[in-house]
Amino acid sequence: MHELGLCDALLRMIRKIIAEEELTQVSKVTLEVGELSGVLPRYMYDCWEAVIDGTEFQETELVIEEIPGVARCLDCGAEFHSNAEILRCPVCNGNKLMPLEGRDMTIKEIEAC
């Protein structure tokens, strides 16, 4: 479960950002997570709770916005919505795909004061 490591790294980044900006409290963190990133939002929520437990961030809400995955078939050139469960071209049934969108995980917003 690499989501635990991602949440730990996320918490370290947030600590660094709030220290640089001289902020004291973070109420919400919003992430954009692509469907082709390999990150499972349901695991991120659970891991976030484990990582913030007993810290100054234990009241910080995690919000995840899922970004659709888009892939191109290298056999026929079709572009289509794809996720970890759709790994074949719906046009030619090819399995040589190139991900175009939805591979990233990005901090979109940190609400703090």
N, C-alpha and C positions, 0 to 999 in steps of 0.2 A: 504494500500500500504506500505508494510514493506521495500520496496526498498529505500524509503526516509531515514528511520532510518539506513539502511545499508550504504548508501552514506555518511550520517553524521558521522557514526563510521569510515568509510574508511578515510574521511578527517582528523579526529582526529588522526588516526594511522599514516597517512602520515606526519602530523605536528610533531608528536613525533619522527618518524624515521629521518626526515631531521634535527631536532634539535640535535639528538644524533650524527648524522654523520656530523654535521656542514655544511650542504648544504644550498643553498640559493634559488634555483629555480627548480621547477618540471615541466618538459615539457610533460610527458606522464606517465599514469598509466595503466598497463595491468593486467586484471583480468582473471582468469580461472573460469568459471561458469558451473557447471554441470547441465545437463538437468533435473535431479531429485532433484535439490536443492530447488526448489520452487521460485527461483529468475528469474524474467523475464527481459532479457537484454534490451528490448525496454523501459521498465520503469526505469531501472538503468540509461540509457543515459539521460532521461528527468530529473530524480531526481538529477543526478550529476550536470547538468547545473544549477538547482535551488540552490543546496548546495554551489557551488563555486562562484555564482554570487556575485560580489562586494568584493570578497576576493583576496588575493595575488595569488590564484590558478585559477583565472577566465580564463586563457589561457591554462590550463592543459587539455590535451586530455585524454579521457577515451577510452580504447580499451578493448573489451570483446571477449575472445576466448571461444566458447562453447565446453564443454567436453561431449561426448556421454554418455547417461545413459544405464546401463546394469543391468538387473534383472534376478533373478532365480525364476522359478515357484516352489513353495513348494509342489505342487501336483505331477508333473511329472518330475521335475528336469531340465527342459529345461532352457537354458540361452539365452537371446535375448536382442536386442536393445529396450529400453523403454524410454518413456518420460511422461510428465504429461497427455498426451492424450492417451497413450497406457498403459492401466492398466489391461490387460488380456493377458494370455499366448496365443501365436499364435499356439501352438501345441495342447493343451487340453482345451483351453478357460477358464482355472482356473483363479481365482482372488486372490489367496494367493501368493503374490509375495514378494521377499526379494531383495531390491536394493543392488547391488554389486559395482557399479561404477557410478560416475556422481552426487554425493550428495553434493559435497563441493563447496565453493567459496573461492578462494585463490588469494592473490596478487602474481602475477607471476613476475612482473618487475616494477620498478619505475625508469624512466629516469630523472636524476637530475644532477645539477652541483653545 
